[in-house]
Amino acid sequence: MPTPPSPEHDAYQPQQIARRVQALGVTKAQADAPTLLVLGVLAGAFISLGALFFAVVVTGSELGFGPTRWLGGLAFCLGLALVVIAGAELFTGNNLLAMAWASRLITTRRLLRHWGLVYLGNLLGCLGTVALAWLADSASLAEGRLGETLVAIATAKVGLSPLEAFARGVLCNVLVCLAVWLAMGGHSVTDKLLAIVLPISAFVALGFEHSIANGFFLPMGRLLDPAAVPLGAALANLGWVTLGNLVGGTLLVAGVYWLAYLRPPRTPP
């Protein structure tokens, strides 16, 4: 008779994931500023590398729209894989800290401090990666077509209306936070990598908007072609996408799962 699988190797159940996310949120909120900034810079750099990898994969592809977008999405998974496995602090995934806040385990001040420091670190990491990619002349790959792809991506982003940018930001961070949620359910590196692949490749293939990825694409596109990526339009896009990410992560993932698993029990009359 085969030996039944050990519970230690089974995936965590959703209610267990909720409690793990809540406990991790408390720990993250207590981290000091230098730690959050350093890990935030790392996450911004990791996501930027995934974004650059995406641009390389889709450049010159003749596989058709769907397959090309999906392969690009698989390449972009590099970013969140590095964040989750190597360890870094990503603003979008850390919207899940709202679960600990809703349970009154961290204060509003702690929550906003954490998000602010991590977001700043993420953008610094993005800008640093843009500078390195520029110095490395990455845009010249594929006889300059990679640079054309990067400009086209940034141009499409600044062409979105505020409502489009906001809605795509909401949908994006629903999938990003679900990827983090699923990764929290795994025990091994393999578990976590497999959990990340489908939600992240889906948001990329579907054209949703990630504020930290845009922190790479927009400056990179502006550096390559300032006229195509006006500064005001780039900042507006980043603002609306960030707001959409915040709503998608905090309300539609953290809020829903908090209501399902962590809300206080009703006091009987």
Backbone bond lengths (Angstrom), bond angles and torsions (degrees), N, CA, C in turn:
res aa  C-N    CA-C-N  psi(-1)  N-CA   C-N-CA  omega(-1)  CA-C   N-CA-C  phi
1 M - - - 1.478 - - 1.534 109.20 -
2 P 1.345 118.31 126.62 1.466 119.38 -177.11 1.521 112.62 -65.30
3 T 1.303 115.06 145.76 1.463 120.72 178.97 1.521 110.02 -73.30
4 P 1.347 118.12 128.14 1.468 119.49 179.99 1.520 110.65 -65.11
5 P 1.335 117.12 149.93 1.467 120.08 -179.31 1.522 111.76 -61.65
6 S 1.301 115.97 143.53 1.459 120.99 178.87 1.517 110.34 -70.55
7 P 1.357 117.46 136.19 1.468 119.14 177.15 1.523 112.93 -57.87
8 E 1.358 116.10 -23.87 1.448 119.34 -179.58 1.522 112.27 -67.21
9 H 1.348 116.76 -17.69 1.452 120.12 -178.16 1.523 112.50 -108.05
10 D 1.330 117.18 -5.37 1.456 120.25 174.56 1.526 109.61 -73.75
11 A 1.315 116.37 153.12 1.463 119.92 175.26 1.524 109.54 -64.99
12 Y 1.325 116.13 146.89 1.462 119.79 174.55 1.523 109.23 -63.64
13 Q 1.322 115.76 143.81 1.456 120.73 176.35 1.531 109.72 -76.15
14 P 1.342 117.41 157.94 1.469 119.80 -176.22 1.527 114.59 -52.52
15 Q 1.336 117.56 -41.04 1.465 118.60 179.42 1.525 111.17 -66.08
16 Q 1.335 116.71 -35.54 1.460 120.02 176.32 1.533 110.93 -67.45
17 I 1.331 116.08 -39.59 1.467 119.87 177.66 1.529 109.68 -60.71
18 A 1.328 116.32 -42.61 1.464 120.14 -179.48 1.525 110.84 -58.80
19 R 1.310 117.18 -42.62 1.466 120.17 -179.38 1.531 111.26 -71.83
20 R 1.324 117.34 -33.73 1.462 120.75 176.61 1.537 110.34 -67.08
21 V 1.322 116.04 -43.30 1.468 120.12 178.54 1.522 110.33 -63.07
22 Q 1.325 116.55 -41.45 1.463 120.49 179.34 1.526 111.04 -63.48
23 A 1.324 117.22 -46.02 1.467 121.05 -179.28 1.527 111.04 -65.29
24 L 1.336 116.13 -40.46 1.461 119.51 178.38 1.524 110.91 -65.42
25 G 1.332 116.31 -34.52 1.458 120.19 177.45 1.513 111.96 -61.51
26 V 1.324 117.09 -40.00 1.464 121.06 177.87 1.528 109.86 -63.07
27 T 1.331 116.69 -44.55 1.458 121.29 179.61 1.528 111.45 -62.72
28 K 1.329 116.04 -45.42 1.462 120.15 -179.51 1.524 111.49 -62.73
29 A 1.321 116.97 -39.94 1.463 120.52 -177.57 1.515 112.23 -66.65
30 Q 1.332 117.72 -21.42 1.459 121.40 -178.74 1.528 113.11 -90.62
31 A 1.332 118.11 -4.64 1.463 121.36 -179.31 1.524 110.29 -64.95
32 D 1.337 116.40 149.17 1.467 119.52 -179.42 1.526 110.56 -79.43
33 A 1.330 115.43 165.10 1.469 121.27 -174.11 1.524 113.02 -60.84
34 P 1.350 120.15 -47.20 1.471 118.43 179.93 1.524 113.11 -58.56
35 T 1.323 116.71 -39.77 1.468 120.02 178.67 1.512 111.13 -62.63
36 L 1.334 116.59 -45.58 1.462 120.26 -178.73 1.524 111.38 -64.65
37 L 1.328 116.42 -39.98 1.465 119.52 -179.92 1.524 111.49 -66.66
38 V 1.334 116.65 -44.73 1.469 119.80 -179.87 1.518 110.97 -63.07
39 L 1.335 116.41 -47.60 1.461 119.55 -179.71 1.530 111.43 -69.33
40 G 1.333 116.91 -28.22 1.457 120.41 174.78 1.519 111.78 -68.22
41 V 1.334 116.49 -41.63 1.471 120.55 176.69 1.529 109.95 -60.88
42 L 1.322 116.31 -43.64 1.466 119.72 178.06 1.528 111.37 -58.86
43 A 1.330 116.92 -45.68 1.465 119.80 -178.95 1.524 111.12 -63.02
44 G 1.337 117.44 -41.24 1.460 120.01 177.36 1.517 112.11 -61.28
45 A 1.335 115.71 -40.16 1.463 119.66 177.72 1.526 111.09 -67.56
46 F 1.334 117.02 -40.93 1.464 120.63 -179.54 1.533 111.06 -62.59
47 I 1.334 116.16 -46.43 1.470 120.03 -179.83 1.521 109.95 -64.87
48 S 1.325 117.54 -37.13 1.464 121.28 178.54 1.523 111.11 -64.21
49 L 1.320 116.98 -40.32 1.461 119.90 177.16 1.525 110.72 -63.65
50 G 1.337 116.48 -40.20 1.466 119.60 175.36 1.515 111.48 -63.00
51 A 1.337 116.82 -38.94 1.467 120.78 179.17 1.529 110.92 -65.83
52 L 1.318 116.61 -41.91 1.461 120.18 178.42 1.527 110.57 -66.15
53 F 1.316 116.83 -39.24 1.469 121.52 176.77 1.524 110.12 -61.59
54 F 1.332 116.89 -42.74 1.471 121.55 176.02 1.521 110.65 -56.25
55 A 1.334 116.58 -47.66 1.464 120.60 -177.63 1.524 111.41 -62.64
56 V 1.325 117.00 -38.07 1.471 120.37 177.88 1.525 110.76 -63.59
57 V 1.330 116.27 -44.91 1.470 120.57 -175.70 1.524 111.86 -65.61
58 V 1.329 118.67 -39.03 1.469 120.09 -176.52 1.528 112.61 -82.92
59 T 1.323 117.41 -17.20 1.471 120.10 -178.43 1.531 110.78 -67.07
60 G 1.313 115.35 123.46 1.466 120.70 176.68 1.514 115.32 74.05
61 S 1.325 118.24 6.76 1.459 120.15 -178.88 1.531 110.83 -68.67
62 E 1.329 115.50 139.20 1.457 121.34 177.74 1.533 110.92 -117.37
63 L 1.317 116.55 23.21 1.464 121.47 -176.73 1.526 112.72 -83.32
64 G 1.313 118.08 -8.94 1.457 120.70 -175.16 1.513 110.94 100.39
65 F 1.316 116.02 164.01 1.467 121.13 -172.37 1.528 112.97 -59.01
66 G 1.334 116.97 -56.58 1.460 120.54 -174.62 1.517 113.66 -61.51
67 P 1.337 118.58 -56.28 1.466 119.45 179.82 1.525 113.55 -59.48
68 T 1.327 116.60 -37.53 1.461 119.27 179.55 1.520 111.26 -65.07
69 R 1.336 116.44 -44.94 1.458 120.26 179.47 1.526 111.10 -63.32
70 W 1.329 116.72 -39.68 1.463 119.54 -177.95 1.520 110.91 -68.82
71 L 1.324 117.16 -42.02 1.465 119.53 176.92 1.531 110.70 -63.63
72 G 1.323 115.94 -38.44 1.456 118.97 174.86 1.516 111.53 -62.46
73 G 1.337 116.08 -38.97 1.459 120.42 177.53 1.518 112.06 -63.73
74 L 1.326 116.32 -39.70 1.466 119.69 176.36 1.525 110.65 -61.23
75 A 1.341 116.21 -41.16 1.458 119.84 178.25 1.533 111.05 -63.43
76 F 1.339 116.43 -40.33 1.464 120.53 -178.78 1.527 111.60 -64.09
77 C 1.341 117.44 -24.57 1.470 121.04 179.24 1.521 111.81 -56.85
78 L 1.335 117.02 -21.89 1.461 120.89 176.38 1.527 110.60 -49.51
79 G 1.332 116.96 -42.71 1.455 120.91 -175.12 1.512 113.06 -60.88
80 L 1.340 117.47 -54.46 1.468 119.37 -177.45 1.522 110.95 -72.12
81 A 1.339 117.52 -30.15 1.460 119.58 175.96 1.523 110.20 -59.89
82 L 1.326 117.43 -44.12 1.458 120.58 178.14 1.525 111.27 -65.84
83 V 1.328 116.99 -39.10 1.465 120.11 179.16 1.530 110.51 -61.92
84 V 1.328 116.58 -47.59 1.464 120.96 -173.92 1.523 111.99 -75.31
85 I 1.325 117.07 -43.87 1.464 120.08 -173.65 1.527 111.66 -85.22
86 A 1.329 117.34 -46.16 1.466 119.99 -178.28 1.526 111.72 -77.08
87 G 1.329 116.20 -28.86 1.456 120.70 179.25 1.511 112.69 99.51
88 A 1.322 117.01 112.37 1.458 122.97 176.93 1.526 107.41 -164.72
89 E 1.324 116.26 170.58 1.464 121.23 -177.89 1.525 109.51 -115.26
90 L 1.335 115.69 114.17 1.458 122.17 -177.05 1.523 109.68 -111.61
91 F 1.329 116.73 126.53 1.459 121.39 -176.92 1.520 112.53 -53.20
92 T 1.322 117.40 -47.24 1.464 120.09 -174.16 1.531 111.53 -65.04
93 G 1.312 117.54 -48.09 1.460 119.84 177.87 1.517 112.16 -64.87
94 N 1.340 116.62 -32.44 1.458 120.49 -178.57 1.521 113.19 -77.39
95 N 1.311 117.60 1.20 1.465 119.17 169.19 1.522 110.96 -61.91
96 L 1.333 116.83 -17.88 1.463 121.21 176.90 1.529 112.40 -67.32
97 L 1.339 117.71 -13.27 1.462 119.53 175.10 1.522 111.66 -60.87
98 A 1.318 116.53 -16.57 1.469 119.93 178.31 1.524 111.71 -59.84
99 M 1.328 118.13 -22.59 1.470 120.46 178.11 1.522 110.71 -67.33
100 A 1.339 117.04 -43.59 1.463 120.52 177.24 1.527 110.55 -66.37
101 W 1.352 116.32 -36.26 1.468 120.38 177.83 1.524 110.89 -65.57
102 A 1.324 116.61 -43.22 1.467 120.23 -179.42 1.523 111.41 -64.04
103 S 1.328 117.08 -28.96 1.464 121.14 177.37 1.526 111.79 -86.22
104 R 1.331 116.95 4.70 1.461 123.97 178.16 1.528 112.30 62.22
105 L 1.330 115.26 31.90 1.462 120.19 176.17 1.521 111.48 -92.27
106 I 1.336 117.31 -18.51 1.462 121.68 171.95 1.522 107.86 -133.82
107 T 1.311 116.01 152.71 1.458 120.45 -177.78 1.530 110.58 -84.23
108 T 1.318 115.59 163.68 1.469 120.65 175.73 1.520 110.35 -59.62
109 R 1.320 117.00 -39.86 1.466 121.03 -179.96 1.527 110.52 -62.12
110 R 1.327 117.23 -43.98 1.461 120.98 178.21 1.530 111.30 -62.69
111 L 1.308 115.74 -41.76 1.464 120.64 -179.10 1.531 110.78 -62.82
112 L 1.334 116.32 -50.08 1.461 120.03 -177.62 1.527 111.31 -67.44
113 R 1.332 116.51 -36.23 1.471 120.08 175.57 1.516 110.48 -60.13
114 H 1.315 116.77 -46.25 1.463 121.07 -179.53 1.526 110.80 -61.43
115 W 1.325 116.42 -51.32 1.466 119.98 -179.33 1.523 111.26 -60.17
116 G 1.337 117.20 -42.31 1.456 120.08 -177.79 1.523 112.42 -64.29
117 L 1.334 117.24 -46.13 1.458 120.84 -179.77 1.525 111.51 -65.77
118 V 1.320 116.63 -41.83 1.466 120.40 -179.04 1.529 110.51 -67.59
119 Y 1.329 116.74 -42.13 1.469 120.09 179.22 1.526 110.60 -62.25
120 L 1.339 116.36 -43.36 1.466 120.25 177.53 1.529 110.15 -60.90
121 G 1.329 116.55 -46.56 1.452 120.13 178.92 1.517 112.16 -61.37
122 N 1.338 116.95 -41.38 1.460 120.81 178.20 1.521 111.45 -58.57
123 L 1.335 116.79 -46.69 1.468 119.86 -178.84 1.525 111.63 -66.23
124 L 1.325 116.83 -36.94 1.467 119.29 176.71 1.530 110.42 -64.01
125 G 1.328 116.49 -40.19 1.459 119.85 177.11 1.515 112.26 -64.05
126 C 1.329 116.45 -38.16 1.470 120.63 176.94 1.521 110.80 -63.63
127 L 1.337 116.24 -47.69 1.466 120.05 -178.00 1.532 111.38 -64.82
128 G 1.326 116.26 -36.76 1.454 119.42 176.51 1.517 112.08 -63.69
129 T 1.335 116.12 -39.73 1.465 120.13 178.49 1.524 111.04 -69.10
130 V 1.332 117.08 -37.72 1.465 120.56 174.76 1.524 110.07 -57.98
131 A 1.328 116.47 -45.81 1.472 120.36 -179.03 1.526 110.98 -62.00
132 L 1.329 116.64 -43.32 1.465 119.85 -179.52 1.526 111.51 -67.51
133 A 1.340 116.09 -40.31 1.466 119.47 178.22 1.524 110.90 -64.39
134 W 1.337 116.60 -35.84 1.469 121.07 177.41 1.527 110.46 -66.96
135 L 1.333 116.08 -45.16 1.461 119.55 179.91 1.529 111.82 -66.09
136 A 1.333 115.62 -31.16 1.461 120.00 178.39 1.524 112.24 -79.95
137 D 1.338 116.87 -5.81 1.467 122.75 -177.93 1.531 111.23 56.24
138 S 1.334 114.85 42.25 1.466 119.62 -179.97 1.523 111.95 -61.14
139 A 1.326 117.07 -30.80 1.467 120.40 -177.80 1.517 112.93 -62.85
140 S 1.327 117.63 -17.73 1.468 120.18 -178.70 1.528 112.75 -81.22
141 L 1.336 117.72 -6.45 1.462 119.74 179.85 1.525 110.37 -61.17
142 A 1.321 115.93 151.90 1.470 122.77 -177.53 1.526 110.60 56.78
143 E 1.321 115.24 41.78 1.467 121.94 178.26 1.531 112.14 58.01
144 G 1.312 114.90 37.37 1.457 120.39 177.43 1.510 114.94 89.11
145 R 1.332 117.49 -4.98 1.472 119.08 -178.28 1.528 112.39 -69.85
146 L 1.338 117.06 -27.59 1.465 118.13 176.39 1.524 110.23 -63.12
147 G 1.314 117.45 -41.37 1.456 120.37 176.74 1.522 111.62 -60.74
148 E 1.333 116.88 -40.19 1.468 120.66 177.40 1.523 110.70 -62.93
149 T 1.328 116.31 -40.04 1.471 120.06 178.18 1.519 110.63 -63.13
150 L 1.318 117.31 -44.62 1.466 121.11 -179.06 1.524 111.41 -62.86
151 V 1.322 117.00 -40.44 1.463 120.10 177.57 1.522 110.45 -66.97
152 A 1.338 117.06 -40.89 1.465 120.63 179.57 1.522 111.37 -63.29
153 I 1.330 117.33 -39.57 1.467 120.88 178.34 1.526 110.10 -63.24
154 A 1.333 116.90 -47.84 1.460 120.32 -178.90 1.523 111.30 -65.07
155 T 1.330 117.10 -38.73 1.463 120.99 179.40 1.519 111.32 -63.45
156 A 1.334 116.24 -41.14 1.465 119.78 178.44 1.522 111.10 -63.86
157 K 1.310 116.87 -35.69 1.464 120.36 -178.39 1.525 111.19 -68.81
158 V 1.330 117.66 -44.52 1.467 119.02 -179.28 1.527 110.73 -72.48
159 G 1.318 117.85 -13.66 1.462 120.79 177.70 1.510 113.77 -84.04
160 L 1.327 117.82 -6.45 1.459 120.68 179.09 1.528 110.68 -73.31
161 S 1.327 116.08 144.80 1.457 119.70 172.93 1.529 108.90 -74.19
162 P 1.337 118.46 161.44 1.471 119.73 177.62 1.526 113.06 -54.92
163 L 1.342 117.30 -41.29 1.465 119.81 -179.41 1.528 111.02 -65.55
164 E 1.331 116.92 -41.97 1.460 120.23 178.38 1.527 110.82 -63.23
165 A 1.327 116.75 -45.50 1.462 120.34 -179.63 1.528 110.80 -62.31
166 F 1.337 116.36 -42.43 1.464 120.72 179.70 1.530 110.86 -64.04
167 A 1.328 117.02 -49.58 1.462 120.66 -176.93 1.536 111.51 -63.72
168 R 1.321 116.06 -40.73 1.468 119.00 178.28 1.524 111.02 -68.09
169 G 1.322 116.32 -30.72 1.459 119.68 175.34 1.516 111.92 -68.27
170 V 1.334 116.88 -40.00 1.472 120.83 176.68 1.522 109.84 -59.80
171 L 1.318 116.31 -52.59 1.461 120.69 -176.60 1.528 111.44 -63.18
172 C 1.318 116.48 -38.26 1.461 120.21 178.93 1.518 110.99 -58.86
173 N 1.332 116.60 -51.41 1.461 117.10 -172.46 1.513 113.45 -77.34
174 V 1.311 117.51 -17.15 1.467 118.14 167.81 1.527 109.29 -59.48
175 L 1.328 116.21 -46.91 1.464 120.20 -178.37 1.527 111.70 -72.21
176 V 1.325 118.26 -37.87 1.466 120.06 178.63 1.528 110.68 -64.04
177 C 1.328 117.02 -46.61 1.466 119.63 -179.91 1.525 111.41 -67.68
178 L 1.319 117.34 -33.02 1.466 119.25 174.81 1.526 110.55 -67.34
179 A 1.339 117.32 -34.99 1.466 119.84 176.08 1.526 110.26 -63.01
180 V 1.335 116.76 -44.29 1.463 120.66 177.76 1.523 109.98 -64.42
181 W 1.329 116.28 -41.04 1.469 121.77 178.71 1.528 110.51 -59.42
182 L 1.329 116.59 -48.03 1.463 120.50 179.61 1.526 110.87 -64.30
183 A 1.329 117.36 -39.52 1.464 120.26 178.66 1.527 110.98 -62.54
184 M 1.329 116.92 -34.02 1.463 120.82 177.18 1.526 111.82 -67.07
185 G 1.319 116.75 -16.86 1.461 120.81 178.70 1.511 113.38 -84.30
186 G 1.330 118.06 -10.36 1.454 121.79 -176.85 1.515 112.52 -94.52
187 H 1.329 114.92 162.33 1.467 121.35 178.34 1.529 111.84 -104.92
188 S 1.327 116.88 -37.62 1.457 121.36 -172.87 1.521 111.11 -106.02
189 V 1.338 115.31 168.74 1.458 120.45 174.89 1.522 110.45 -60.27
190 T 1.328 116.22 -40.62 1.468 120.41 178.72 1.517 111.17 -61.04
191 D 1.324 117.22 -44.25 1.470 121.42 177.76 1.528 110.47 -55.70
192 K 1.314 115.37 -48.08 1.455 119.96 -175.06 1.526 111.72 -67.60
193 L 1.329 116.96 -39.90 1.464 119.93 178.76 1.520 111.16 -63.83
194 L 1.330 116.72 -44.81 1.463 120.02 179.99 1.527 111.12 -64.71
195 A 1.329 116.72 -35.27 1.467 120.20 179.57 1.522 111.93 -65.23
196 I 1.321 116.83 -32.01 1.457 122.11 -176.02 1.527 112.49 -76.47
197 V 1.337 116.45 -34.88 1.465 120.95 -165.13 1.526 113.82 -58.33
198 L 1.311 118.28 -53.77 1.463 119.64 -173.57 1.536 113.35 -66.81
199 P 1.350 119.84 -50.20 1.478 117.49 -179.81 1.531 113.40 -61.50
200 I 1.340 117.70 -40.13 1.456 119.56 -176.42 1.522 111.28 -73.45
201 S 1.329 117.14 -44.85 1.469 118.48 178.22 1.525 110.52 -63.55
202 A 1.339 116.99 -30.90 1.471 120.14 178.25 1.521 111.58 -67.29
203 F 1.336 117.59 -46.49 1.474 118.10 -177.55 1.520 110.95 -64.72
204 V 1.323 117.31 -35.62 1.459 119.78 178.81 1.522 110.84 -69.36
205 A 1.333 116.40 -46.88 1.461 120.68 -178.88 1.530 111.37 -61.84
206 L 1.329 116.46 -33.89 1.465 120.96 -178.11 1.522 113.22 -82.29
207 G 1.326 117.38 -4.71 1.458 120.10 175.71 1.515 114.79 78.94
208 F 1.331 117.89 24.44 1.458 120.08 177.75 1.533 109.86 -77.10
209 E 1.338 115.90 168.47 1.465 121.18 -168.62 1.529 112.26 -114.11
210 H 1.327 115.21 125.31 1.464 122.76 -179.56 1.525 108.74 -112.66
211 S 1.319 117.39 121.19 1.463 120.68 -172.33 1.529 112.45 -60.85
212 I 1.326 118.21 -38.89 1.456 119.60 -176.70 1.527 110.62 -75.76
213 A 1.327 117.89 -37.24 1.469 119.29 173.00 1.524 110.31 -61.35
214 N 1.343 116.29 -38.68 1.469 119.42 177.43 1.519 111.44 -66.85
215 G 1.340 116.39 -24.88 1.449 120.39 174.47 1.521 112.52 -65.45
216 F 1.319 116.59 -16.78 1.466 121.20 171.57 1.521 111.12 -96.78
217 F 1.346 116.89 -51.48 1.464 120.22 -173.39 1.531 112.79 -61.25
218 L 1.324 117.71 -43.26 1.462 120.15 -175.10 1.533 112.29 -67.69
219 P 1.343 119.84 -50.72 1.471 118.48 176.40 1.530 112.99 -62.59
220 M 1.335 116.91 -35.99 1.462 119.63 -179.80 1.531 110.02 -65.55
221 G 1.332 116.34 -45.02 1.454 120.32 178.89 1.514 111.85 -64.44
222 R 1.339 116.53 -39.38 1.470 119.94 179.93 1.522 110.58 -67.80
223 L 1.330 116.44 -37.28 1.460 119.82 178.73 1.529 110.99 -63.49
224 L 1.337 115.80 -36.97 1.464 120.48 -178.06 1.523 112.51 -79.54
225 D 1.352 116.68 -33.04 1.470 120.52 -178.30 1.528 108.82 -152.12
226 P 1.333 117.79 85.43 1.470 121.10 -176.17 1.524 113.69 -57.15
227 A 1.313 118.04 -34.31 1.464 120.41 -177.60 1.516 111.64 -68.47
228 A 1.321 117.32 -31.70 1.464 120.85 -177.43 1.520 112.79 -79.48
229 V 1.337 116.06 -19.64 1.472 120.17 -176.87 1.527 108.90 -129.20
230 P 1.342 117.73 80.19 1.468 120.39 -179.41 1.532 111.51 -60.42
231 L 1.304 116.58 142.92 1.463 121.10 -176.28 1.525 111.67 -60.53
232 G 1.327 117.07 -44.88 1.459 119.76 -179.21 1.515 112.74 -61.37
233 A 1.336 116.56 -42.99 1.463 120.59 179.42 1.524 110.87 -66.65
234 A 1.340 116.53 -36.03 1.465 120.06 179.12 1.525 110.70 -66.12
235 L 1.339 116.91 -43.58 1.463 120.22 179.40 1.521 111.23 -66.30
236 A 1.336 116.55 -38.00 1.462 120.08 178.42 1.529 110.77 -63.72
237 N 1.325 116.30 -44.60 1.462 119.72 177.93 1.524 110.51 -59.33
238 L 1.327 116.49 -46.30 1.462 120.16 -178.64 1.531 111.03 -61.16
239 G 1.321 116.73 -39.17 1.455 120.28 179.40 1.515 113.00 -65.51
240 W 1.341 116.89 -48.90 1.463 119.98 -178.79 1.527 112.20 -66.61
241 V 1.327 116.22 -38.47 1.470 119.38 178.94 1.526 110.47 -67.06
242 T 1.335 116.94 -40.85 1.468 120.47 177.93 1.522 110.39 -60.36
243 L 1.326 117.03 -44.60 1.461 120.59 178.56 1.527 110.59 -61.92
244 G 1.335 117.12 -42.85 1.459 120.19 177.90 1.514 111.87 -63.47
245 N 1.323 117.39 -42.37 1.461 120.94 176.79 1.521 111.10 -58.42
246 L 1.326 115.57 -42.50 1.472 120.89 -178.73 1.523 110.87 -62.80
247 V 1.317 116.58 -43.90 1.470 120.48 179.39 1.528 110.59 -66.19
248 G 1.318 116.90 -46.00 1.459 119.90 -178.53 1.509 112.70 -62.59
249 G 1.337 116.93 -43.34 1.458 119.78 -177.21 1.509 113.75 -75.15
250 T 1.342 116.97 -43.96 1.461 119.35 -174.26 1.529 112.93 -79.79
251 L 1.325 117.55 -43.33 1.459 120.01 -175.34 1.533 112.83 -86.94
252 L 1.330 116.56 -47.39 1.460 119.70 -169.91 1.525 113.99 -87.32
253 V 1.330 117.22 -13.71 1.472 118.97 174.77 1.525 109.46 -117.81
254 A 1.330 117.65 -65.45 1.464 119.98 -178.92 1.526 111.40 -59.07
255 G 1.335 116.77 -46.23 1.462 119.89 -178.08 1.513 113.42 -64.60
256 V 1.333 116.07 -43.63 1.470 119.87 -178.64 1.518 110.95 -65.77
257 Y 1.337 117.47 -45.51 1.469 119.24 -179.18 1.525 112.03 -70.97
258 W 1.333 117.48 -29.55 1.463 118.96 174.47 1.527 110.15 -64.79
259 L 1.319 116.54 -43.47 1.463 119.46 177.51 1.523 111.69 -62.83
260 A 1.324 116.60 -37.42 1.462 120.40 -176.86 1.521 112.38 -72.55
261 Y 1.338 117.45 -39.23 1.462 119.52 -168.48 1.520 116.34 -122.93
262 L 1.323 118.90 -21.37 1.462 119.50 -169.98 1.517 115.04 -120.59
263 R 1.319 118.04 -7.06 1.462 118.11 -178.12 1.529 109.58 -63.74
264 P 1.339 116.96 147.99 1.486 119.63 -178.88 1.531 110.38 -61.75
265 P 1.326 117.59 143.98 1.467 119.67 177.83 1.518 111.12 -66.24
266 R 1.302 115.71 148.57 1.466 120.44 179.45 1.520 109.41 -69.71
267 T 1.338 114.23 137.53 1.470 119.81 177.56 1.531 109.07 -78.64
268 P 1.349 117.51 124.05 1.469 118.41 -179.12 1.530 110.84 -65.07
269 P 1.315 117.58 146.52 1.467 120.24 179.95 1.515 111.43 -65.70
